[in-house]
């Protein structure tokens, strides 16, 4: 039902953007309130950008307003939109998400791109450590049906979530296990190990800002200035890699030099780092000599 008092699509976007601006300007990376409002509108009403472009003066109906207002209210508290919707996007698919683990981020797609560019066997065995939603593992399994992808996470809730996403994408070549890093993988060898482990220092002021306030500390924070889990993975990985196997990790933008040194000390060669789309050093990896 429409009334003369209902806002148009454009009016609602302007209203929502004005409310969201103070919230998004104080985040760790200032975000565009107009784009955030637009995303809420498109996702909640399940309409496409073309509709918005062609019919900007279309009035919202009462049922549409009933759907939109609680989502906007929750978002204004700082709650991530991904948690409100219950899903988010990664690579070229949609994932179920929950507060028990990290929300997939575009920068992590760099790990997927790097893995796909490596000279791996056609039937490669791949391990994703600390898989969370399963995002990295699922992207690799989807792109490479002949690969066998194993993904592990310590948290039982994350394991359940990742298994749910495997089922949603109907990927037969990806399995999810509960494990504290390599603990449940004794005797197994992989051609590639990837991980987006916790790498934030407990004193980092960014932990009090933005979406990370709603994400679990266990998936964000590591001792030793954020390097403890990375160090553990690098030192243990040679026991689980095939000769000429690769290890690639996501890390903080100031940690590339330290991660390169950790990999070198652990016996890796061809150690290198790659920048993300924001021109920050984001992933580092190396080759285990044959």
Order of alpha helices (4+ residues) and beta strands (2+ residues): alpha-alpha-alpha-alpha-alpha-beta-beta-alpha-beta-alpha-beta-alpha-beta-beta-alpha-alpha-beta-alpha-beta-beta
